[in-house]
Amino acid sequence: MLSVCAGGLGWPLAGLAKDQDDSLFGLRPTTTTWRVTSETWKLPNNEKMGMVGGNLLFDVADNVKLGLASYGAVRGERGGFITLGMTGEVQQRLSPSLLGHVGLFVGAGSGRSSLALAGGGLMVRSDVGLIYEAGRYGKLGFGVSHVRFPSGSISTTQPYLLYEYSFNSLLGNGWDRGASGGSASAAPFGMASNAQEFSLVARSYRIPSSVVQDGGQPQHHSMQLLGVEWLSYLDDRWFLKLEAEGAVGGKSNGYMQILAGGGYRLPLTSSTAIKLHAAAGPAGGGNVDTGGGLLLDAGISLQQKLTQRTALELSVGELRAPSKSFKAQSVALKLNYQFGLPAATSATVPWSALDGFDSVPLRLRTVTQNYLKNSPNWRSSNVDQSVGNLGMQVDYFVSPNWFLTGQALAAYSGKAGGYMTGLVGAGGQLPVSDRWFVEGEALLGAAGGGGLAMGGGLVGQANASLGYRLSKSLSVMATAGHMSALRGDFKAKVVGVSLAYQFTGLAEK
């Protein structure tokens, strides 16, 4: 990692109105917001579908927020209907404790729906609402949203409720690859650190014989999944968690789950601990009978530290869909990476207080990828039509030339609504000039849905990209590659374009 220096990080986010002299004395935090919404969509033929939304928003200017969002079904009969994309909003203060806002989401996905219902998968959601600030307990709100799938038949307007909680993050605009050493002067007291844990997850479900698919046929007796998990510790014992996983084996390709919850970590020795957890969220697809989509999960884990930052975790548990027959016993193996983030307030943080943290070069890409036919049986219908996908990719640069990466995409065109993929991997970057660079990357993960012939769901993808730096924080990239199912007929050429935002985070040394 690169070390923090007083002149190296720049300003928190592009577009923020800052006093230029601030950067000489410290780093001004960026307000970050977790939001959960609940609403009920009205579908054709008087069908209703209860949706929950999750948003991560960053203040990028006065009264303007941008971020990522996902919506998933938890009530009705279409479990597995999940979308993801980008969101933004403009806010206006109406009183000391009341805010008004107007928002827009553009994303892709669906699942467990007819082609006429969601079309290619492109989703547009606009909303207007009010938010009441309830102090340290967060914010409550309500409003009206309109959801439309332009190539499908979903067009619905409904009220919604929301809860959100805001905190402060220390983010630097762009990278300073030449930064080295600490700040000019040491502080008598450094910043506190919030413990975090990121995990790669390999999971297996053992499914009872009583479970049936959503069409009534017997469910396959097992399912294998790959995914990621993020834990944020509230103190030295209690934590919040978010996980996302997709099927890679067990004849249920297209199955996906996004679960949020919390738990408790009990140390047994200095290097061994037991964890208890409970979580819930939207799940379905792959003909798995999750009913409306709500999945409940609980379990226990044994965690063994390997190094100062890494640990291995064995987890067992049970999960079930309360509205339908799906249930399973779960066994998972997790590779944990543990780190600390600075506990920032709204005040500017002096550079001297950041001596205990290293800078972490990160990149967020907004991605479009098109799949082009490279096998006669690559999809079950519309075999000569390409599939357009929309999503995001996050890169962590472990050195100036090497990065770890993860991406999540969903179909928005090509009559493949319901297709989604989540991949992780690694890549390398080689500068060609001050502004031009080339990259290569290899990824592995889960994919399914939309009639694409993914077999069990395990896929691999290799990409080569040409990039151009517009500024120290923004780049555009053109990508060409190849993607194939490891146990299926799917093979496709990949062409894509992405807009990349480079920024710097901070992690405890």
Secondary structure as UniProt FT lines:
FT   STRAND          2..3
FT   TURN            6..8
FT   TURN            14..15
FT   TURN            20..21
FT   HELIX           22..25
FT   STRAND          26..27
FT   STRAND          30..43
FT   HELIX           44..46
FT   STRAND          47..61
FT   TURN            62..63
FT   STRAND          64..75
FT   TURN            79..80
FT   STRAND          82..95
FT   TURN            96..97
FT   STRAND          98..110
FT   HELIX           115..118
FT   TURN            119..120
FT   STRAND          122..133
FT   HELIX           135..137
FT   STRAND          139..148
FT   TURN            150..151
FT   STRAND          155..169
FT   STRAND          172..173
FT   TURN            177..178
FT   STRAND          193..206
FT   TURN            209..210
FT   STRAND          212..213
FT   TURN            214..215
FT   STRAND          222..233
FT   STRAND          238..249
FT   TURN            253..254
FT   STRAND          256..267
FT   STRAND          272..285
FT   TURN            286..287
FT   TURN            291..292
FT   STRAND          294..305
FT   STRAND          310..320
FT   TURN            322..323
FT   STRAND          327..342
FT   STRAND          349..350
FT   HELIX           351..354
FT   TURN            355..356
FT   STRAND          357..373
FT   TURN            376..377
FT   TURN            383..384
FT   STRAND          387..399
FT   TURN            400..401
FT   STRAND          402..413
FT   TURN            417..418
FT   STRAND          420..431
FT   STRAND          436..448
FT   TURN            450..451
FT   TURN            455..456
FT   STRAND          458..469
FT   STRAND          474..485
FT   TURN            486..487
FT   STRAND          491..508
//
